[in-house]
């Protein structure tokens, strides 16, 4: 692969003059409904879960490996996750540990492991519920409704939809950046961000005050094959600071945690 200094080819996710937008998987369905991520490598079970969830008006994403699940959860944060422990690449408990560094919505384990130790271990590292296989679909759906109700009560309106960096107001729902403090009748100045800049900013702003690892951002924006391309991330973070921070050399909101990642400080 050519390095950063060469001209990007069409569709190349590397940073270019306008910062091409990364492609990402779309949720199935278009209505604003609860999104569920299924993490399971058994194709027939995935199919059954998808059919039953969509029939009940849930939006569905699926992942067959732990690493794919982490990338999807970062790029399209679901309202809940149904997670198998016996994944082909990394153990499901490791996925829970990594998710709980930043993801606070419910996780239901759906596993063939029935020992008390497995159940206690999964719950101790952050799972909200544990369902063993074979299982009754009605029971799983009831438990899903229960954890979603509980999460609604605890999180209020959910993830932030608006944030402020310096003199700029960022509207995540409208994908718009406008200057704060415009007088009555004045049209607020707007700022253009590239699709790649939007994705990075969205990931950070949805987790105010939390450290987001460089690997997590790289995987979510460019894919799992780009974990070593930290120069891509530095390039776009520098552009975001030049556009948004009052003093890009001394940022107050888009902070670097050396050797670890980045943080949005409200």
C-alpha positions in Angstrom: 0.0 0.0 0.0 1.3 3.5 -0.8 2.1 5.7 2.0 0.4 8.9 3.1 2.3 11.2 0.8 1.0 9.6 -2.5 -2.2 10.6 -4.1 -5.2 8.5 -2.9 -7.0 6.4 -5.5 -10.8 6.8 -5.8 -12.4 5.1 -2.9 -9.1 4.9 -1.0 -9.8 5.6 2.8 -6.5 7.4 3.3 -6.6 11.1 4.1 -6.7 13.3 1.0 -7.3 17.0 0.4 -11.0 16.7 1.2 -10.8 13.6 3.4 -12.8 10.9 1.7 -15.6 9.4 3.8 -15.2 5.9 5.0 -17.8 3.4 4.0 -19.8 1.7 6.8 -22.4 -0.9 7.2 -25.9 0.4 7.3 -28.5 -0.7 9.8 -31.2 -2.9 8.3 -34.4 -0.9 8.0 -34.8 2.9 8.0 -37.1 3.8 10.9 -35.7 5.2 14.2 -36.0 2.0 16.2 -33.8 0.3 18.8 -30.7 -1.1 17.2 -29.4 -4.6 18.3 -26.0 -6.0 17.5 -25.9 -9.8 17.3 -22.4 -11.3 17.9 -22.6 -14.9 16.9 -20.8 -17.2 14.4 -23.5 -19.8 14.0 -25.3 -18.8 10.8 -28.6 -20.5 11.4 -28.9 -19.0 14.9 -28.1 -15.5 13.5 -30.8 -16.0 10.9 -33.4 -16.9 13.4 -32.5 -14.0 15.7 -32.5 -11.6 12.9 -36.0 -12.7 11.7 -37.4 -12.5 15.2 -35.9 -9.2 16.0 -36.9 -7.5 12.8 -40.4 -8.9 13.1 -40.6 -6.9 16.4 -39.4 -3.7 14.7 -35.8 -3.8 15.9 -32.9 -2.8 13.7 -30.3 -5.4 13.4 -26.5 -5.5 12.9 -24.5 -8.8 13.0 -20.9 -9.7 13.6 -19.3 -13.2 13.4 -16.1 -12.4 15.3 -15.2 -10.4 18.4 -13.0 -7.9 16.5 -15.8 -7.3 14.0 -18.2 -6.7 16.9 -15.9 -4.1 18.5 -15.6 -2.3 15.2 -19.4 -2.2 14.6 -20.1 -1.2 18.1 -17.8 1.8 17.7 -19.0 2.9 14.3 -22.7 2.2 14.9 -23.3 2.1 18.6 -26.3 -0.2 19.2 -28.9 0.1 21.9 -28.1 -3.4 23.1 -25.8 -6.3 22.2 -26.6 -10.1 22.2 -23.2 -11.8 22.5 -22.0 -15.4 22.2 -18.9 -16.2 24.3 -17.4 -18.9 22.0 -16.2 -16.7 19.1 -13.7 -17.8 16.6 -11.1 -15.1 17.2 -11.3 -13.9 20.8 -13.3 -15.0 23.8 -16.6 -13.2 24.4 -15.6 -12.2 27.9 -12.6 -10.3 26.4 -15.1 -8.5 24.1 -17.2 -7.5 27.1 -14.1 -6.1 28.9 -13.1 -4.1 25.9 -16.7 -2.8 25.3 -17.1 -1.7 28.9 -14.2 0.7 28.5 -16.6 3.0 26.7 -19.9 1.3 25.9 -22.6 1.5 28.6 -25.7 0.0 27.0 -27.0 -3.5 27.8 -25.1 -6.7 26.9 -26.9 -10.0 27.0 -24.7 -13.1 26.8 -26.2 -16.0 24.8 -24.0 -19.0 25.3 -23.8 -22.7 25.4 -21.6 -22.5 28.5 -23.7 -23.5 31.5 -21.3 -23.6 34.4 -21.8 -21.1 37.3 -18.2 -20.0 36.8 -18.8 -18.9 33.2 -22.0 -17.1 34.2 -20.4 -15.3 37.1 -17.3 -14.4 35.1 -19.4 -12.8 32.3 -21.6 -10.9 34.7 -18.6 -9.7 36.8 -16.9 -8.2 33.7 -20.0 -6.3 32.6 -22.7 -8.4 31.1 -26.2 -7.4 32.1 -27.9 -10.8 31.7 -27.0 -14.4 30.7 -29.1 -16.8 28.7 -27.9 -20.4 28.1 -28.4 -22.4 24.9 -30.7 -24.0 24.0 -33.1 -21.2 24.8 -36.7 -20.1 24.3 -36.9 -17.2 21.9 -39.7 -15.6 23.9 -37.6 -15.6 27.0 -34.7 -14.0 25.2 -36.9 -11.3 23.8 -38.5 -10.7 27.2 -35.0 -10.2 28.8 -34.0 -7.9 25.9 -37.1 -5.7 26.5 -36.3 -5.7 30.3 -32.7 -4.5 29.9 -33.7 -1.9 27.3 -36.4 -0.5 29.7 -33.8 -0.4 32.5 -31.3 1.3 30.2 -33.9 3.9 29.1 -34.5 4.8 32.7 -30.9 5.1 33.6 -29.6 7.0 30.5 -32.5 9.5 29.9 -32.1 10.8 26.4 -29.1 8.6 25.6 -26.0 9.7 23.8 -25.3 13.4 23.4 -26.8 15.0 20.3 -25.0 18.4 20.6 -21.7 19.5 21.9 -19.6 22.7 21.9 -15.9 23.1 21.0 -14.6 26.6 21.4 -16.9 28.9 19.5 -18.5 26.1 17.5 -21.7 24.2 18.2 -21.7 20.7 16.8 -25.2 19.1 16.0 -24.6 15.4 15.7 -28.1 14.7 14.6 -28.1 17.2 11.7 -24.3 16.7 11.0 -23.8 20.5 11.1 -21.2 22.8 12.7 -22.2 26.4 13.2 -20.7 29.3 15.1 -22.3 30.0 18.5 -23.6 33.4 19.5 -25.1 34.6 16.3 -27.5 37.5 17.0 -31.2 37.4 16.4 -32.0 37.5 12.7 -28.3 36.7 11.8 -27.5 33.6 9.8 -24.9 31.6 11.8 -21.7 30.8 10.1 -21.3 27.1 9.3 -18.1 25.0 9.1 -17.6 22.2 6.6 -16.1 18.9 7.9 -15.2 16.0 5.7 -17.0 12.6 6.2 -13.9 11.1 7.8 -13.6 14.1 10.2 -17.3 13.6 11.1 -16.8 10.0 11.9 -13.9 10.6 14.2 -15.6 13.6 15.9 -18.8 11.6 16.3 -17.0 8.7 18.1 -15.3 11.1 20.5 -18.3 13.3 21.2 -20.6 10.4 21.9 -18.2 9.5 24.8 -17.6 12.9 26.6 -14.7 12.8 29.1 -13.8 9.2 28.2 -10.6 7.9 26.7 -11.1 6.3 23.3 -8.3 4.1 22.2 -6.5 4.8 18.9 -7.1 1.2 17.8 -10.8 1.6 18.4 -11.1 4.7 16.3 -8.9 3.3 13.5 -11.0 0.1 13.3 -14.3 2.0 13.4 -13.3 4.5 10.7 -10.9 2.7 8.4 -11.3 -1.0 9.3 -9.4 -3.7 11.2 -6.5 -3.7 8.6 -5.5 -0.2 9.6 -4.5 -0.6 13.2 -0.9 0.4 12.5 -1.8 3.5 10.5 -1.8 5.9 13.5 -0.5 8.6 11.1 -3.9 8.7 9.4 -5.5 9.5 12.8 -2.9 12.1 13.7 -3.5 13.8 10.3 -7.2 14.1 10.8 -7.1 15.1 14.5 -4.7 17.9 13.5 -7.2 19.1 10.9 -10.1 18.9 13.4 -8.1 21.0 15.9 -7.3 23.6 13.3 -10.9 23.9 12.4 -12.5 23.8 15.8 -10.1 24.7 18.6 -9.5 28.4 19.5 -5.8 27.6 19.9 -5.0 24.4 18.0 -1.5 24.3 19.5 -3.0 24.1 23.0 -6.3 22.3 22.6 -8.9 22.4 25.4 -11.4 19.9 24.0 -9.8 17.5 21.6 -7.1 16.0 23.7 -4.4 13.5 23.0 -3.5 10.8 25.6 0.0 9.9 24.5 0.4 6.2 23.7 -3.3 5.5 24.4 -5.8 7.5 22.3 -7.9 10.6 22.3 -10.5 12.3 24.6 -13.2 14.9 24.1 -13.2 17.1 27.1 -16.5 19.1 27.3 
